[in-house]
Amino acid sequence: MKDLQYINISNFVNQNGKAVTIQLSYQIFGQPLHSAPIVLVNHALTGNSNVCGNEGWWNDLIGKNKCIDTNFYTVLAFNIPGNGFDNKSENLIENYKDFTAKSIAELFSEGLKQLKIEALFAVIGGSVGGGIAWELAALEPDLIENLIPIATDWKSTDWLIANCHIQEALLNNSSQPLADARMHAMTLYRTPESLTSKFRRSEKSNTLFNVESWLNYHGEALNTRFNLSAYKLMNQILRTIDITKGRNSFNDVVSRISSNIHIVTINSDLFFKAEENWETYVDIKLIKKNVFINEIKSIHGHDAFLMEFAQLTKFLTPIFEARKESKYFELDCYKKRVTA
């Protein structure tokens, strides 16, 4: 992991009123902090702060001369505390019920304050990372210029909560909890059409279909690289997204958010349904002009935000290129004034 750094957050009061100390880890890519516009990237459930580079999980989107160009932007990524990325057992969180998506946004907000960051050009995240982006915008309504939630929503629906409940049961009761929970999750991250296209009822052996082998592989792979307490915590964060919790109505909360809101949904997403995202867009459009929506067309379901990079790049490039062009315009105007 490249240059993992830590912020010590003491006396953080969690969801259940307990004061705890949190080690918030993060990585920075691209331009030095405070020298360029800052993009905060929130990772998904089994992701981490290593967002770009040779082993970066979003390196098709972020990097030199890519959509989020590290030649121009500072890219900051926090690890959700307890995700186990640093392999330090003392930083794992066993009492996962003590935290919610709002708690994580509060920790990120404190981290930004300790880094003396007063403005973000963009906050972008997919799935649970996008839910945390929504929570951060509700918490700090004037912090973010461009809020970009991808394959997510401002709340966990009953459908999502139901599936998180099944995940929790597997994680707490199965004899191989990580593998079984991951296999169940993979059937929701994709679609029936995606699996049919990939496998077409082909067999690996007389007793094993290729789709079963694929599920076994993903279950075993997660079992070797992830921690059980981390999965329980991330599942808890996923099921608790709700920017209205402890606040006023949705309209009241959103009307306070000054950000340009760029929603990216996926037509085949079985986790965060496109219909819910379109309803969110319409509800916001009634009270704000600066909300936009794009829809990824894919048979691959929720995971399409990690697969359909051509479409995602097409949607996001205008946001990030506009800032670069304005900077170059400002520099050009400055040079003309100096030489006049």
Backbone as numpy.savetxt, mean C-alpha at the origin, in Angstrom:
# Nx Ny Nz CAx CAy CAz Cx Cy Cz
19.12 -5.68 2.48 18.28 -4.49 2.48 19.16 -3.24 2.48
18.80 -2.28 1.68 19.64 -1.09 1.48 19.37 -0.04 2.55
20.38 0.24 3.37 20.36 1.40 4.27 19.07 1.52 5.09
18.69 0.45 5.75 17.51 0.49 6.60 17.80 1.37 7.80
16.94 2.36 8.02 17.12 3.30 9.12 15.93 3.22 10.07
16.11 3.75 11.28 15.08 3.62 12.31 14.73 4.97 12.93
13.45 5.09 13.28 12.96 6.21 14.08 12.38 5.62 15.35
12.82 6.11 16.49 12.29 5.62 17.77 11.06 6.45 18.15
9.93 5.78 18.28 8.69 6.44 18.69 8.29 5.91 20.05
8.48 6.73 21.06 8.20 6.30 22.44 6.83 6.78 22.88
6.26 6.04 23.81 4.96 6.39 24.40 3.86 6.53 23.35
3.90 5.67 22.35 2.81 5.66 21.37 1.62 4.93 21.98
0.48 5.58 21.98 -0.72 4.98 22.57 -1.48 4.22 21.48
-1.56 2.90 21.65 -2.19 2.09 20.62 -3.71 2.04 20.76
-4.33 1.20 19.96 -5.79 1.13 19.88 -6.44 0.83 21.24
-5.76 0.08 22.06 -6.32 -0.32 23.36 -5.83 0.54 24.52
-5.25 1.70 24.20 -4.85 2.64 25.23 -3.54 2.32 25.92
-2.76 1.41 25.36 -1.48 1.04 25.96 -0.36 1.90 25.34
0.52 2.41 26.20 1.67 3.19 25.72 2.82 2.24 25.41
3.29 2.26 24.18 4.36 1.35 23.77 5.44 2.13 23.03
6.60 1.51 22.90 7.69 2.08 22.11 7.79 1.31 20.80
7.84 2.04 19.71 7.87 1.43 18.37 9.15 1.85 17.66
9.82 0.88 17.05 10.93 1.17 16.16 10.40 1.19 14.72
10.26 2.38 14.17 9.73 2.54 12.81 10.90 2.56 11.83
11.00 1.53 11.01 12.11 1.45 10.05 11.69 1.97 8.69
12.66 2.43 7.93 12.36 3.01 6.62 13.58 2.96 5.72
13.32 3.15 4.43 14.38 3.29 3.43 14.09 4.50 2.55
15.15 5.08 2.02 15.04 6.22 1.11 15.76 5.87 -0.19
15.09 6.19 -1.30 15.66 5.94 -2.62 15.64 7.25 -3.42
16.52 7.32 -4.40 16.52 8.51 -5.26 17.25 9.67 -4.63
16.64 10.84 -4.68 17.30 12.05 -4.24 17.33 12.15 -2.71
18.34 12.83 -2.17 18.44 12.98 -0.71 17.20 13.67 -0.14
16.87 13.32 1.08 15.71 13.89 1.74 15.83 15.41 1.82
14.74 16.09 1.54 14.61 17.55 1.56 15.30 18.26 0.39
15.73 17.47 -0.61 16.33 18.09 -1.79 15.42 18.00 -3.02
14.30 17.30 -2.90 13.43 17.05 -4.04 12.02 16.75 -3.53
11.01 16.76 -4.41 9.66 16.37 -4.00 9.66 14.94 -3.45
8.89 14.72 -2.41 8.92 13.43 -1.70 7.69 12.61 -2.05
7.93 11.35 -2.38 6.85 10.39 -2.63 6.93 9.31 -1.56
5.86 9.18 -0.79 5.78 8.12 0.22 5.09 6.91 -0.40
5.75 5.76 -0.31 5.20 4.51 -0.87 4.85 3.58 0.29
3.59 3.16 0.35 3.13 2.24 1.39 3.04 0.83 0.82
3.67 -0.10 1.49 3.71 -1.47 0.97 2.43 -2.25 1.27
2.24 -3.34 0.52 1.08 -4.21 0.67 1.34 -5.25 1.77
0.45 -6.24 1.89 0.40 -7.11 3.06 1.72 -7.84 3.34
2.29 -8.49 2.36 3.54 -9.20 2.58 4.74 -8.45 2.00
4.55 -7.16 1.71 5.63 -6.34 1.16 6.49 -5.73 2.25
7.30 -4.76 1.85 8.22 -4.10 2.78 8.70 -2.80 2.16
9.66 -2.18 2.81 10.14 -0.87 2.37 11.08 -0.92 1.17
11.46 -2.12 0.74 12.40 -2.25 -0.38 11.63 -2.16 -1.70
11.29 -0.94 -2.10 10.33 -0.74 -3.19 10.96 -0.71 -4.57
12.27 -0.46 -4.66 12.88 -0.42 -5.99 14.32 -0.90 -5.92
14.93 -1.04 -7.08 16.27 -1.62 -7.16 16.19 -3.07 -7.61
17.30 -3.78 -7.53 17.35 -5.15 -8.05 16.33 -6.07 -7.40
16.08 -5.90 -6.11 15.13 -6.76 -5.41 13.86 -6.01 -5.00
13.66 -4.83 -5.58 12.49 -4.03 -5.23 11.21 -4.64 -5.77
10.18 -4.69 -4.94 8.95 -5.35 -5.36 8.11 -4.49 -6.30
8.42 -3.17 -6.39 7.69 -2.30 -7.33 8.66 -1.63 -8.29
9.73 -2.34 -8.65 10.76 -1.70 -9.47 10.36 -1.53 -10.93
9.22 -2.08 -11.33 8.72 -1.78 -12.67 8.08 -0.39 -12.73
7.76 0.15 -11.56 7.10 1.46 -11.49 8.03 2.55 -10.98
8.99 2.16 -10.10 9.84 3.13 -9.41 11.31 2.89 -9.74
12.02 3.94 -10.10 13.44 3.80 -10.38 13.90 4.88 -11.35
15.13 4.80 -11.76 15.68 5.79 -12.67 14.98 5.73 -14.02
14.46 6.89 -14.45 13.78 7.04 -15.73 12.49 6.23 -15.83
11.94 5.85 -14.68 10.68 5.12 -14.67 9.56 6.08 -14.26
8.36 5.55 -14.12 7.21 6.40 -13.84 7.46 7.31 -12.64
7.83 6.74 -11.51 8.27 7.53 -10.36 9.78 7.57 -10.43
10.29 8.63 -11.01 11.69 8.73 -11.43 12.58 9.14 -10.25
13.45 8.22 -9.86 14.34 8.50 -8.73 15.47 9.46 -9.12
15.57 9.82 -10.40 16.48 10.90 -10.78 15.92 12.25 -10.34
14.62 12.30 -10.08 13.96 13.56 -9.77 13.33 13.57 -8.38
12.76 12.44 -7.97 12.01 12.38 -6.71 12.82 11.71 -5.59
12.48 12.08 -4.36 12.89 11.32 -3.18 11.78 10.33 -2.88
12.12 9.06 -2.83 11.13 8.02 -2.53 11.39 7.51 -1.11
10.37 7.64 -0.27 10.44 7.21 1.13 9.47 6.06 1.33
9.92 5.02 2.01 9.03 3.89 2.31 9.26 3.44 3.75
8.20 3.48 4.53 8.22 2.94 5.89 7.86 1.46 5.85
8.40 0.70 6.80 7.87 -0.63 7.05 6.74 -0.53 8.06
5.64 -1.19 7.79 4.60 -1.28 8.81 5.22 -1.99 10.00
5.24 -1.36 11.18 5.88 -1.98 12.34 5.34 -3.39 12.58
6.26 -4.30 12.86 5.87 -5.68 13.10 5.84 -6.54 11.86
6.21 -5.98 10.68 6.16 -6.80 9.46 7.35 -7.75 9.34
8.32 -7.64 10.24 9.42 -8.61 10.30 10.50 -8.43 9.27
10.50 -7.32 8.51 11.48 -7.15 7.43 12.91 -7.10 7.94
13.10 -6.54 9.14 14.47 -6.41 9.65 14.97 -7.66 10.37
14.14 -8.69 10.44 14.51 -9.96 11.08 14.92 -9.81 12.54
14.36 -8.79 13.20 14.63 -8.59 14.63 13.39 -8.98 15.42
13.51 -10.05 16.19 12.36 -10.57 16.91 11.78 -9.56 17.89
12.65 -8.67 18.42 12.18 -7.68 19.38 11.26 -6.64 18.75
11.27 -6.55 17.43 10.41 -5.57 16.75 9.11 -6.18 16.22
8.91 -7.47 16.46 7.63 -8.09 16.10 6.56 -7.67 17.10
5.31 -7.74 16.69 4.19 -7.34 17.53 3.27 -8.54 17.71
3.22 -9.09 18.91 2.39 -10.26 19.17 0.93 -9.87 19.43
0.72 -8.73 20.09 -0.64 -8.28 20.42 -1.24 -7.52 19.23
-1.53 -8.26 18.18 -1.93 -7.62 16.92 -3.25 -6.88 17.02
-4.10 -7.27 17.94 -5.39 -6.60 18.09 -5.25 -5.18 18.65
-4.06 -4.84 19.12 -3.82 -3.50 19.66 -3.65 -2.44 18.57
-3.62 -2.86 17.31 -3.33 -1.93 16.22 -4.40 -2.00 15.14
-4.60 -0.86 14.48 -5.53 -0.75 13.36 -4.84 -0.01 12.23
-5.53 0.11 11.10 -4.98 0.89 9.99 -4.74 2.33 10.41
-5.63 2.87 11.23 -5.46 4.23 11.73 -4.21 4.34 12.59
-3.94 3.31 13.40 -2.73 3.31 14.24 -1.47 3.43 13.38
-1.45 2.66 12.29 -0.27 2.69 11.42 -0.12 4.07 10.78
-1.22 4.68 10.37 -1.16 6.04 9.82 -0.62 7.01 10.85
-1.03 6.85 12.10 -0.53 7.72 13.18 0.97 7.54 13.37
1.45 6.29 13.27 2.89 6.05 13.39 3.65 6.65 12.21
3.11 6.52 11.01 3.74 7.12 9.83 3.77 8.64 9.97
2.68 9.21 10.47 2.63 10.66 10.66 3.71 11.12 11.63
3.87 10.38 12.71 4.93 10.72 13.69 6.31 10.56 13.07
6.49 9.53 12.26 7.77 9.34 11.57 8.08 10.51 10.65
7.08 10.98 9.92 7.27 12.13 9.03 7.65 13.37 9.81
7.03 13.56 10.97 7.36 14.73 11.80 8.79 14.65 12.30
9.22 13.46 12.71 10.60 13.33 13.19 11.61 13.52 12.06
11.21 13.23 10.84 12.07 13.47 9.68 11.94 14.90 9.15
11.10 15.70 9.85 10.88 17.11 9.50 10.29 17.27 8.09
9.41 16.35 7.74 8.71 16.40 6.45 7.35 17.06 6.67
7.14 18.18 6.06 5.91 18.94 6.24 4.97 18.84 5.04
5.46 18.28 3.94 4.63 18.14 2.74 5.10 16.95 1.93
4.15 16.25 1.33 4.45 15.12 0.46 3.87 15.40 -0.92
4.67 15.22 -1.96 4.12 15.38 -3.30 3.06 14.31 -3.57
3.34 13.09 -3.12 2.38 12.01 -3.34 2.53 10.95 -2.26
1.41 10.30 -1.97 1.41 9.06 -1.20 0.72 8.03 -2.06
1.40 6.92 -2.29 0.88 5.87 -3.16 0.99 4.53 -2.45
-0.03 3.72 -2.60 0.00 2.39 -2.00 -1.06 1.50 -2.60
-0.76 0.22 -2.65 -1.72 -0.74 -3.16 -2.26 -1.61 -2.04
-3.51 -2.02 -2.16 -4.16 -2.90 -1.19 -4.14 -2.28 0.20
-3.62 -2.98 1.19 -3.62 -2.42 2.55 -2.77 -1.15 2.62
-1.74 -1.07 1.78 -0.92 0.15 1.74 -1.72 1.34 1.26
-2.64 1.12 0.34 -3.52 2.18 -0.11 -4.53 2.58 0.95
-4.98 1.59 1.74 -5.88 1.89 2.85 -5.21 2.76 3.89
-3.93 2.49 4.15 -3.17 3.33 5.09 -2.98 4.73 4.51
-2.82 4.81 3.19 -2.72 6.13 2.54 -4.00 6.93 2.78
-5.15 6.29 2.64 -6.43 6.96 2.95 -6.45 7.43 4.40
-6.01 6.57 5.31 -6.02 6.91 6.73 -5.09 8.09 7.03
-3.94 8.13 6.36 -3.00 9.23 6.56 -3.59 10.54 6.05
-4.29 10.48 4.91 -4.92 11.68 4.37 -6.01 12.20 5.29
-6.76 11.30 5.92 -7.80 11.71 6.87 -7.19 12.32 8.12
-6.04 11.78 8.52 -5.36 12.25 9.73 -4.66 13.58 9.50
-4.05 13.74 8.32 -3.29 14.94 7.97 -3.82 15.48 6.65
-4.97 16.15 6.66 -5.68 16.49 5.41 -4.95 17.47 4.49
-3.95 18.19 4.99 -3.23 19.15 4.15 -1.79 18.73 3.88
-1.45 17.49 4.18 -0.08 17.01 4.05 0.27 16.58 2.63
-0.69 15.99 1.92 -0.43 15.25 0.68 -0.98 16.01 -0.52
-0.13 16.25 -1.50 -0.61 16.92 -2.72 -1.40 15.95 -3.60
-0.90 14.72 -3.74 -1.57 13.72 -4.57 -1.71 12.41 -3.80
-2.94 12.05 -3.53 -3.25 10.79 -2.85 -3.60 9.76 -3.91
-2.85 8.64 -3.94 -3.02 7.64 -5.00 -3.28 6.27 -4.38
-4.53 5.97 -4.04 -4.86 4.64 -3.50 -5.17 3.67 -4.63
-4.48 2.53 -4.65 -4.59 1.57 -5.75 -5.13 0.25 -5.21
-6.12 -0.30 -5.88 -6.69 -1.60 -5.51 -7.04 -1.63 -4.02
-7.77 -0.63 -3.59 -8.10 -0.50 -2.17 -9.37 0.35 -2.05
-9.69 0.78 -0.85 -10.80 1.70 -0.63 -10.60 2.35 0.73
-11.48 3.31 1.04 -11.35 4.03 2.31 -11.90 3.24 3.48
-12.52 2.07 3.19 -13.05 1.25 4.26 -12.93 -0.23 3.88
-12.89 -1.06 4.91 -12.97 -2.50 4.71 -14.45 -2.87 4.63
-14.85 -3.51 3.55 -16.25 -3.90 3.39 -16.55 -5.16 4.20
-17.82 -5.49 4.30 -18.21 -6.73 4.98 -17.57 -7.94 4.32
-17.49 -7.91 2.99 -16.87 -9.02 2.25 -15.40 -9.17 2.63
-14.70 -8.06 2.69 -13.28 -8.10 3.05 -13.10 -8.54 4.50
-13.91 -8.01 5.39 -13.84 -8.39 6.81 -14.11 -9.89 6.97
-15.07 -10.41 6.21 -15.39 -11.83 6.28 -14.18 -12.68 5.89
-13.49 -12.28 4.83 -12.33 -13.04 4.39 -11.15 -12.89 5.36
-11.01 -11.72 5.95 -9.98 -11.54 6.98 -10.29 -12.41 8.20
-11.58 -12.59 8.50 -11.99 -13.45 9.61 -11.58 -14.90 9.35
-11.76 -15.35 8.11 -11.33 -16.71 7.75 -9.81 -16.81 7.83
-9.12 -15.79 7.35 -7.66 -15.77 7.44 -7.20 -15.88 8.90
-7.84 -15.11 9.77 -7.47 -15.14 11.18 -7.70 -16.52 11.79
-8.80 -17.16 11.41 -9.08 -18.51 11.91 -8.00 -19.49 11.47
-7.57 -19.39 10.21 -6.50 -20.24 9.72 -5.19 -19.96 10.45
-4.89 -18.70 10.65 -3.64 -18.31 11.30 -3.59 -18.75 12.75
-4.75 -18.83 13.40 -4.79 -19.20 14.81 -5.03 -20.67 15.06
-5.57 -21.38 14.07 -6.00 -22.76 14.34 -5.36 -23.83 13.47
-4.79 -23.44 12.33 -4.23 -24.44 11.43 -2.92 -25.01 11.96
-2.61 -26.23 11.56 -1.32 -26.84 11.94 -0.18 -26.27 11.08
-0.51 -25.70 9.94 0.47 -24.99 9.10 -0.15 -23.64 8.71
-0.23 -22.73 9.67 -1.04 -21.51 9.51 -0.62 -20.60 8.36
0.66 -20.33 8.22 1.09 -19.41 7.16 0.78 -19.97 5.78
1.11 -21.23 5.57 0.89 -21.84 4.26 -0.59 -21.91 3.92
-1.41 -22.33 4.88 -2.84 -22.48 4.61 -3.51 -21.11 4.38
-3.14 -20.12 5.20 -3.71 -18.79 5.02 -3.30 -18.20 3.67
-2.07 -18.42 3.28 -1.60 -17.89 2.00 -2.32 -18.55 0.83
-2.52 -19.85 0.90 -3.22 -20.53 -0.19 -4.65 -20.00 -0.32
-5.31 -19.82 0.80 -6.66 -19.26 0.75 -6.64 -17.85 0.15
-5.68 -17.04 0.58 -5.59 -15.66 0.09 -5.32 -15.61 -1.41
-4.49 -16.50 -1.92 -4.15 -16.48 -3.34 -5.38 -16.68 -4.23
-6.36 -17.45 -3.76 -7.56 -17.65 -4.57 -8.39 -16.37 -4.63
-8.18 -15.44 -3.68 -8.89 -14.17 -3.68 -8.09 -13.09 -4.41
-6.77 -13.21 -4.39 -5.94 -12.24 -5.09 -6.06 -12.39 -6.61
-6.42 -13.57 -7.07 -6.62 -13.82 -8.51 -8.11 -14.02 -8.78
-8.44 -14.54 -9.95 -9.84 -14.77 -10.32 -9.97 -16.16 -10.94
-11.19 -16.69 -11.03 -11.37 -17.96 -11.74 -10.83 -17.90 -13.17
-11.06 -16.78 -13.86 -10.59 -16.63 -15.23 -9.06 -16.63 -15.31
-8.42 -16.00 -14.33 -6.96 -15.96 -14.30 -6.37 -17.35 -14.13
-6.95 -18.12 -13.22 -6.45 -19.47 -12.98 -6.73 -20.39 -14.17
-7.89 -20.23 -14.79 -8.19 -21.03 -15.98 -7.20 -20.73 -17.09
-6.91 -19.43 -17.30 -5.97 -19.03 -18.34 -4.58 -19.59 -18.08
-4.20 -19.65 -16.83 -2.85 -20.08 -16.46 -2.68 -21.60 -16.49
-3.71 -22.33 -16.06 -3.52 -23.77 -15.83 -4.34 -24.68 -16.74
-5.54 -24.31 -17.10 -6.39 -25.09 -18.00 -6.48 -26.57 -17.60
-6.67 -26.77 -16.33 -6.86 -28.10 -15.73 -5.68 -29.04 -16.01
-4.50 -28.48 -16.27 -3.33 -29.32 -16.52 -2.87 -29.98 -15.23
-2.20 -31.12 -15.38 -1.78 -31.91 -14.22 -0.26 -31.94 -14.10
0.20 -31.85 -12.87 1.63 -31.99 -12.60 2.00 -33.47 -12.48
1.07 -34.23 -11.94 1.22 -35.68 -11.82 -0.18 -36.29 -11.82
-0.25 -37.58 -11.70 -1.55 -38.25 -11.70 -2.39 -37.88 -10.48
-1.74 -37.37 -9.46 -2.46 -37.05 -8.21 -2.46 -35.57 -7.87
-1.88 -34.74 -8.74 -1.75 -33.32 -8.41 -1.97 -32.44 -9.64
-2.96 -31.57 -9.56 -3.16 -30.57 -10.61 -2.12 -29.46 -10.46
-1.79 -28.80 -11.58 -0.82 -27.71 -11.53 -1.30 -26.54 -10.67
-2.61 -26.29 -10.64 -3.11 -25.21 -9.79 -2.88 -25.54 -8.31
-2.97 -26.81 -7.96 -2.68 -27.22 -6.58 -1.20 -27.07 -6.27
-0.37 -27.43 -7.22 1.08 -27.28 -7.04 1.45 -25.81 -6.88
0.80 -24.94 -7.65 1.04 -23.49 -7.58 0.66 -22.95 -6.21
-0.48 -23.37 -5.71 -0.91 -22.94 -4.37 0.05 -23.44 -3.31
0.48 -24.70 -3.43 1.45 -25.25 -2.47 2.74 -24.44 -2.48
3.19 -24.08 -3.69 4.42 -23.29 -3.81 4.30 -21.97 -3.08
3.19 -21.24 -3.30 3.03 -19.93 -2.65 2.91 -20.08 -1.14
2.24 -21.12 -0.68 2.13 -21.34 0.75 3.49 -21.64 1.38
4.26 -22.50 0.74 5.58 -22.86 1.27 6.55 -21.68 1.18
6.46 -20.89 0.10 7.36 -19.75 -0.08 7.14 -18.71 1.02
5.87 -18.43 1.32 5.60 -17.46 2.37 6.05 -17.99 3.72
5.91 -19.29 3.92 6.29 -19.90 5.19 7.78 -19.74 5.47
8.59 -19.64 4.42 10.03 -19.52 4.60 10.49 -18.08 4.77
9.67 -17.11 4.35 10.15 -15.72 4.37 9.32 -14.79 5.25
8.26 -15.28 5.86 7.39 -14.39 6.62 7.19 -14.95 8.01
6.74 -14.08 8.91 6.56 -14.46 10.30 5.07 -14.53 10.62
4.68 -15.50 11.45 3.28 -15.70 11.77 2.67 -14.47 12.44
3.38 -13.88 13.40 2.83 -12.70 14.08 2.68 -11.54 13.11
3.59 -11.44 12.13 3.50 -10.38 11.13 2.25 -10.55 10.28
1.96 -11.77 9.89 0.77 -12.02 9.07 -0.51 -11.70 9.86
-0.54 -12.10 11.12 -1.71 -11.79 11.95 -1.92 -10.28 12.06
-0.83 -9.56 12.25 -0.93 -8.10 12.37 -1.40 -7.49 11.06
-0.82 -7.90 9.94 -1.19 -7.31 8.66 -2.64 -7.61 8.31
-3.10 -8.79 8.65 -4.49 -9.15 8.43 -5.41 -8.27 9.27
-4.99 -7.98 10.50 -5.75 -7.08 11.37 -5.81 -5.66 10.80
-4.69 -5.18 10.26 -4.66 -3.85 9.66 -5.62 -3.80 8.47
-5.60 -4.84 7.66 -6.43 -4.90 6.47 -7.92 -4.83 6.81
-8.32 -5.49 7.88 -9.75 -5.56 8.21 -10.26 -4.32 8.94
-9.35 -3.39 9.31 -9.76 -2.24 10.12 -9.66 -0.91 9.39
-9.54 -0.92 8.07 -9.51 0.33 7.30 -10.87 1.01 7.40
-10.89 2.25 7.88 -12.15 3.01 7.97 -11.83 4.44 8.38
-11.82 5.35 7.40 -11.43 6.73 7.71 -12.51 7.48 8.49
-13.69 6.89 8.63 -14.75 7.55 9.42 -14.76 7.09 10.88
-13.98 6.07 11.22 -13.98 5.53 12.58 -13.50 6.59 13.57
-14.36 6.93 14.54 -14.01 7.94 15.52 -14.06 9.35 14.98
-14.55 9.50 13.75 -14.66 10.82 13.14 -16.12 11.07 12.76
-16.33 12.04 11.89 -17.68 12.33 11.43 -18.01 11.53 10.17
-18.95 11.99 9.39 -19.38 11.28 8.20 -18.29 11.23 7.14
-18.45 10.35 6.17 -17.51 10.24 5.06 -17.37 11.57 4.33
-18.50 12.21 4.03 -18.46 13.50 3.32 -17.68 14.54 4.11
-17.86 14.57 5.41 -17.16 15.54 6.24 -15.66 15.27 6.23
-15.28 14.01 6.37 -13.86 13.66 6.39 -13.21 14.00 5.05
-13.83 13.59 3.96 -13.25 13.79 2.62 -13.20 15.27 2.25
-14.21 16.02 2.65 -14.23 17.44 2.30 -13.07 18.20 2.90
-12.48 17.67 3.97 -11.34 18.31 4.61 -10.01 17.96 3.94
-10.00 16.89 3.16 -8.77 16.46 2.50 -8.50 17.35 1.29
-7.39 18.06 1.31 -7.09 18.98 0.20 -6.42 18.29 -0.98
-5.99 17.06 -0.81 -5.24 16.35 -1.85 -6.04 16.18 -3.14
-5.32 16.14 -4.26 -5.88 15.57 -5.48 -5.97 14.06 -5.24
-7.13 13.49 -5.44 -7.32 12.08 -5.15 -7.40 11.32 -6.47
-6.45 10.40 -6.68 -6.37 9.62 -7.92 -6.63 8.15 -7.58
-7.85 7.72 -7.74 -8.22 6.33 -7.43 -7.87 5.44 -8.62
-7.23 4.31 -8.34 -6.99 3.30 -9.37 -7.65 2.00 -8.92
-8.62 1.55 -9.68 -9.33 0.32 -9.36 -9.06 -0.74 -10.41
-9.52 -1.95 -10.15 -9.29 -3.07 -11.07 -10.63 -3.73 -11.35
-10.96 -3.87 -12.60 -12.30 -4.34 -12.96 -12.62 -5.73 -12.42
-11.60 -6.57 -12.22 -11.82 -7.96 -11.80 -11.43 -8.21 -10.34
-11.15 -7.16 -9.58 -10.69 -7.31 -8.20 -11.79 -7.95 -7.34
-11.49 -9.09 -6.73 -12.44 -9.75 -5.85 -12.28 -9.32 -4.40
-11.23 -8.55 -4.10 -10.93 -8.13 -2.74 -11.52 -6.76 -2.47
-11.09 -5.78 -3.24 -11.64 -4.42 -3.20 -12.38 -4.21 -4.52
-13.68 -4.39 -4.49 -14.48 -4.43 -5.71 -14.47 -3.09 -6.44
-14.41 -3.17 -7.77 -14.43 -1.95 -8.59 -15.70 -1.15 -8.36
-16.82 -1.84 -8.15 -18.08 -1.13 -7.91 -17.99 -0.22 -6.68
-17.32 -0.69 -5.66 -17.15 0.11 -4.44 -16.30 1.35 -4.73
-15.25 1.16 -5.54 -14.38 2.29 -5.88 -15.11 3.33 -6.72
-15.92 2.87 -7.66 -16.68 3.81 -8.48 -17.70 4.57 -7.63
-18.29 3.88 -6.67 -19.23 4.55 -5.76 -18.50 5.59 -4.92
-17.30 5.25 -4.46 -16.48 6.21 -3.72 -16.19 7.44 -4.58
-15.80 7.20 -5.83 -15.49 8.30 -6.76 -16.70 9.22 -6.93
-17.86 8.64 -7.18 -19.07 9.45 -7.39 -19.40 10.24 -6.13
-19.30 9.60 -4.96 -19.61 10.29 -3.70 -18.68 11.48 -3.49
-17.39 11.30 -3.80 -16.42 12.40 -3.61 -16.64 13.49 -4.65
-16.94 13.09 -5.88 -17.11 14.05 -6.97 -18.23 15.03 -6.68
-19.18 14.62 -5.86 -20.28 15.51 -5.51 -19.85 16.66 -4.61
-18.70 16.48 -3.93 -18.25 17.50 -2.99 -16.85 18.05 -3.30
-16.11 17.39 -4.21 -14.77 17.83 -4.57 -14.58 17.70 -6.08
-13.88 18.68 -6.66 -13.60 18.59 -8.09 -12.34 17.79 -8.39
-11.39 17.81 -7.46 -10.07 17.23 -7.75 -9.99 15.76 -7.35
-10.94 14.97 -7.84 -10.90 13.52 -7.67 -11.00 12.88 -9.04
-10.21 11.82 -9.25 -10.11 11.18 -10.56 -10.10 9.66 -10.35
-10.47 8.93 -11.38 -10.45 7.47 -11.27 -10.02 6.85 -12.59
-9.21 5.81 -12.50 -8.82 5.00 -13.64 -9.04 3.54 -13.27
-9.33 2.72 -14.28 -9.62 1.32 -14.03 -8.70 0.43 -14.85
-7.96 -0.42 -14.17 -7.12 -1.41 -14.83 -8.03 -2.53 -15.36
-7.89 -2.86 -16.62 -8.63 -3.96 -17.23 -7.74 -5.20 -17.22
-8.17 -6.23 -16.52 -7.33 -7.42 -16.38 -8.17 -8.60 -15.93
-7.76 -9.80 -16.30 -8.42 -11.00 -15.78 -7.80 -11.45 -14.46
-6.74 -10.77 -14.03 -5.93 -11.29 -12.93 -6.36 -10.83 -11.54
-7.43 -10.04 -11.43 -7.96 -9.70 -10.13 -7.10 -8.74 -9.33
-7.15 -8.87 -8.02 -6.49 -7.95 -7.11 -5.00 -7.80 -7.41
-4.34 -8.89 -7.75 -2.89 -8.85 -8.00 -2.53 -8.10 -9.27
-3.51 -7.64 -10.02 -3.21 -6.92 -11.27 -2.39 -5.66 -11.03
-2.50 -5.07 -9.81 -1.71 -3.86 -9.56 -0.22 -4.18 -9.46
0.12 -5.47 -9.33 1.51 -5.91 -9.33 1.90 -6.57 -10.65
0.97 -6.58 -11.61 1.21 -7.27 -12.87 1.01 -6.39 -14.10
0.00 -5.55 -14.07 -0.36 -4.75 -15.24 0.35 -3.40 -15.21
1.68 -3.43 -15.33 2.46 -2.20 -15.16 2.29 -1.23 -16.32
2.03 -1.73 -17.51 1.84 -0.82 -18.65 0.62 0.07 -18.41
-0.48 -0.53 -17.94 -1.68 0.27 -17.67 -1.46 1.21 -16.49
-0.85 0.69 -15.43 -0.63 1.51 -14.24 0.27 2.69 -14.56
1.31 2.44 -15.32 2.23 3.51 -15.70 1.52 4.56 -16.56
0.66 4.11 -17.46 -0.10 5.04 -18.30 -0.97 5.97 -17.46
-1.58 5.43 -16.41 -2.45 6.23 -15.55 -1.66 7.23 -14.70
-0.50 6.79 -14.20 0.22 7.58 -13.21 1.25 8.54 -13.80
1.74 8.25 -14.98 2.79 9.09 -15.57 2.40 10.57 -15.64
1.18 10.92 -16.05 0.84 12.36 -16.11 0.99 13.08 -14.77
0.72 12.38 -13.68 0.84 13.00 -12.35 2.29 13.36 -12.06
3.17 12.39 -12.29 4.57 12.58 -11.92 5.35 13.38 -12.96
4.95 13.30 -14.23 5.62 14.10 -15.26 5.25 15.57 -15.12
4.02 15.86 -14.72 3.60 17.26 -14.57 4.47 17.99 -13.56
4.83 17.33 -12.47 5.69 17.96 -11.45 7.09 18.18 -12.00
7.60 17.23 -12.76 8.92 17.39 -13.35 8.94 18.54 -14.35
7.90 18.61 -15.18 7.83 19.67 -16.18 7.71 21.04 -15.53
6.96 21.15 -14.43 6.82 22.44 -13.76 8.15 22.86 -13.16
8.92 21.89 -12.67 10.24 22.20 -12.11 11.17 22.72 -13.19
11.16 22.03 -14.33 12.02 22.47 -15.43 11.60 23.84 -15.94
10.29 24.09 -15.94 9.78 25.39 -16.37 10.26 26.48 -15.40
10.20 26.20 -14.12 10.67 27.16 -13.12 12.16 27.44 -13.28
12.95 26.39 -13.53 14.39 26.57 -13.71 14.68 27.38 -14.97
13.92 27.10 -16.04 14.11 27.81 -17.30 13.78 29.30 -17.12
12.69 29.57 -16.40 12.30 30.97 -16.16 13.37 31.68 -15.32
13.91 30.96 -14.35 14.93 31.53 -13.49 16.20 31.87 -14.31
16.59 30.96 -15.19 17.78 31.21 -16.02 17.57 32.41 -16.93
16.35 32.53 -17.49 16.08 33.66 -18.36 16.12 34.99 -17.60
15.65 34.98 -16.35 15.67 36.20 -15.54 17.12 36.59 -15.20
17.93 35.56 -14.93 19.33 35.81 -14.54 20.12 36.36 -15.70
19.86 35.85 -16.90 20.66 36.24 -18.07 20.10 37.45 -18.80
18.90 37.91 -18.36 18.27 39.06 -19.04 19.04 40.34 -18.79
